[in-house]
Amino acid sequence: MTPTQGDVTGPRPLPLLDARPPERRDAARNRVALLEAAQRLIERCGIDKVTMDAVAEAAGVGKGTVFRRFESREGLMGALLNHSETEWQAAVISGPPPLGPGAEPWERLLAFGRSRLETTLKHADLIRNAGRAGTRSFAAYSFAAMHVRYLLTQLGVTGDLPLLAVAIMAPLEAPILDQQVRIEGLDVGRVYDGWADLAGRIVGASPYPPPTGGVSATRT
């Protein structure tokens, strides 16, 4: 079953993060071209070397076009982050199991933790450069929190579900992972195992089933 806001308020699907009025085709093409140019620069030069001038040159447009679309470098980084968040949300809503519908709630929760850990590590530099004090946008966080609350409900967990969802999500956020993985040097597999143990204790499923695949620590 796909998580919906109907679990709380009615049968209304969760919106994708970047849902907005439809763009003109040329405007949508320009936005995608700029984001792709920025992503190529990040992959080639590193995120600290990506400027609005460099993106404009790589995309073959004037610098004013980039500023009109994204307003600032932080806005550009936020748009890149939103794009990746939208893809992740689509995988949660309608992608293959266990992250998407079709798996048991506990398997989906484990898949959520694994994928969130991977994507946070992959986009850690992008999250920091988006100017949100090392966190994702409110809309992105709200979507993930709604999904976790939905799974907790499916698992029959009782108590203050919003706070329990926060407890499950907090170890997967960029500032925590940055401290544990980059500064303290903890192995990513150890971090995931610890998170899964925490989740299992909250839902009463500890010891949890062993993970089916490794956790990547690739960064953007």
C-alpha positions as a printed Julia matrix, in Angstrom:
220×3 Matrix{Float64}:
  0.0    0.0     0.0
  1.3    3.45   -0.87
  1.57   5.9     2.07
 -1.06   8.58    1.88
 -2.22  11.43    4.01
 -5.45   9.45    4.15
 -3.95   7.47    7.01
 -4.47  10.63    9.08
 -6.86  12.97    7.28
 -8.32  11.24    4.22
 -7.35   9.46    1.02
 -5.09  12.19   -0.4
 -1.7   11.1    -1.79
  1.43  12.71   -0.41
  2.64  15.39   -2.85
  6.06  15.24   -4.41
  8.46  17.75   -2.96
  8.68  20.0    -6.02
  5.02  19.83   -7.07
  4.19  23.18   -8.7
  2.07  24.56  -11.54
  3.17  23.1   -14.88
  6.04  24.97  -16.55
  6.16  25.92  -20.19
  8.12  23.33  -22.11
 10.93  25.72  -22.96
 11.18  26.87  -19.33
 11.3   23.27  -18.12
 14.0   22.42  -20.66
 16.07  25.43  -19.57
 15.76  24.49  -15.91
 16.82  20.89  -16.57
 19.73  22.05  -18.75
 20.98  24.34  -15.98
 20.68  21.65  -13.31
 22.46  19.11  -15.5
 25.25  21.6   -16.2
 25.63  22.28  -12.48
 25.69  18.56  -11.69
 28.4   17.95  -14.32
 30.5   20.73  -12.81
 30.13  19.25   -9.33
 31.22  15.86  -10.57
 34.18  17.29  -12.49
 35.43  20.09  -10.25
 33.85  19.61   -6.82
 31.02  21.59   -5.34
 33.19  24.42   -3.99
 34.25  25.36   -7.53
 30.69  25.66   -8.86
 29.71  29.29   -9.41
 26.79  30.91  -11.18
 29.2   32.12  -13.88
 30.55  28.6   -14.4
 27.06  27.12  -14.66
 26.01  29.77  -17.18
 29.07  29.09  -19.31
 28.63  25.31  -19.13
 24.95  25.59  -20.1
 25.62  28.12  -22.86
 23.39  30.85  -21.42
 23.89  34.27  -19.89
 24.57  34.62  -16.17
 21.35  36.62  -15.83
 19.38  33.56  -16.94
 20.84  31.52  -14.08
 20.12  34.24  -11.53
 16.56  34.73  -12.77
 15.9   31.02  -12.43
 17.59  30.33   -9.06
 18.25  33.82   -7.57
 21.48  32.77   -5.83
 24.08  30.02   -5.59
 22.26  28.66   -2.55
 19.05  28.62   -4.59
 20.81  26.63   -7.32
 22.13  24.11   -4.79
 18.67  23.88   -3.24
 17.15  23.15   -6.65
 19.68  20.37   -7.23
 18.86  18.92   -3.83
 15.13  19.18   -4.48
 15.57  17.32   -7.75
 17.23  14.39   -5.99
 14.59  14.49   -3.25
 11.8   14.31   -5.81
 13.34  11.19   -7.35
 13.66   9.6    -3.89
 10.07  10.45   -3.01
  8.85   8.9    -6.25
 10.71   5.71   -5.34
  8.99   5.67   -1.93
  5.53   6.27   -3.4
  5.59   4.03   -6.43
  9.0    2.43   -6.82
  9.86  -1.24   -6.37
  9.9   -2.84   -2.91
 11.22  -2.86   -0.31
 11.58   0.94   -0.41
  8.38   1.26   -2.42
  5.02  -0.44   -1.82
  4.72  -4.22   -1.75
  7.01  -5.2     1.11
  6.14  -5.73    4.78
  6.22  -2.51    6.86
  9.31  -3.58    8.81
 11.19  -4.35    5.59
 10.13  -0.97    4.22
 11.34   0.79    7.35
 14.73  -0.89    7.08
 14.88   0.06    3.4
 13.95   3.63    4.3
 16.83   3.83    6.76
 19.33   2.34    4.33
 18.31   4.59    1.44
 18.13   7.72    3.6
 21.57   7.02    5.01
 22.99   6.52    1.52
 21.39   9.61    0.01
 22.36  11.82    2.95
 25.99  10.77    2.68
 25.94  11.1    -1.1
 24.5   14.62   -0.99
 26.09  15.85    2.25
 28.06  18.65    0.56
 25.0   19.66   -1.46
 22.86  19.82    1.69
 25.4   22.08    3.39
 25.71  24.36    0.36
 21.93  24.73    0.03
 22.07  27.11    3.0
 19.78  25.23    5.37
 22.17  24.81    8.3
 23.03  21.31    7.16
 19.46  20.05    6.82
 16.97  19.36    4.05
 14.03  21.62    3.34
 10.93  21.56    5.54
  8.93  19.97    2.73
 11.48  17.17    2.28
 11.63  16.49    6.01
  7.84  16.53    6.3
  7.47  13.96    3.54
  9.94  11.59    5.2
  8.32  12.09    8.61
  4.87  11.31    7.21
  6.22   8.15    5.61
  7.84   6.97    8.86
  4.66   7.66   10.83
  2.7    5.69    8.26
  5.03   2.7     8.64
  4.91   2.92   12.44
  1.12   2.88   12.26
  1.22  -0.16    9.98
  3.52  -1.89   12.49
  1.04  -1.28   15.31
  3.36   1.03   17.24
  1.61   3.04   19.93
  2.69   6.2    21.72
  3.59   9.64   20.42
  4.2    8.72   16.79
  5.45  12.16   15.65
  8.18  12.11   18.33
  9.02   8.47   17.68
  9.37   9.28   13.99
 11.79  12.08   14.88
 13.83   9.63   16.97
 14.06   7.29   13.98
 14.94  10.01   11.49
 17.41  12.08   13.51
 20.4    9.7    13.17
 19.98   9.84    9.37
 20.32  13.63    9.1
 23.44  15.28    7.7
 24.83  16.93   10.88
 24.7   13.64   12.81
 26.19  11.56   10.0
 28.85  14.18    9.35
 29.92  13.98   12.99
 29.91  10.19   13.12
 31.33   9.29    9.71
 33.58  12.2     8.72
 34.79  13.45   12.1
 34.7   10.35   14.31
 35.47   7.94   11.48
 32.76   5.41   12.27
 32.2    2.72    9.66
 29.01   3.34    7.65
 27.9   -0.25    8.15
 28.2    0.19   11.91
 26.11   3.36   11.75
 23.38   1.58    9.81
 23.39  -1.42   12.15
 23.06   0.91   15.13
 20.19   2.77   13.48
 18.4   -0.5    12.64
 18.81  -1.66   16.24
 17.27   1.62   17.45
 14.37   1.28   15.01
 13.85  -2.33   16.09
 13.64  -1.34   19.74
 11.06   1.33   18.94
  8.84  -1.03   16.96
  9.51  -4.09   19.12
 11.23  -5.98   16.32
 14.76  -6.28   17.73
 16.85  -8.17   16.88
 16.24  -7.0    13.35
 16.78  -9.08   10.19
 20.27  -8.64    8.71
 20.52  -6.09    5.87
 20.38  -7.49    2.34
 22.99  -5.15    0.89
 25.81  -2.83    1.8
 25.5    0.87    2.48
 27.39   3.17    0.16
 29.21   6.22    1.47
 29.57   7.98   -1.9
 29.31  11.76   -1.61
 28.25  14.45   -4.07
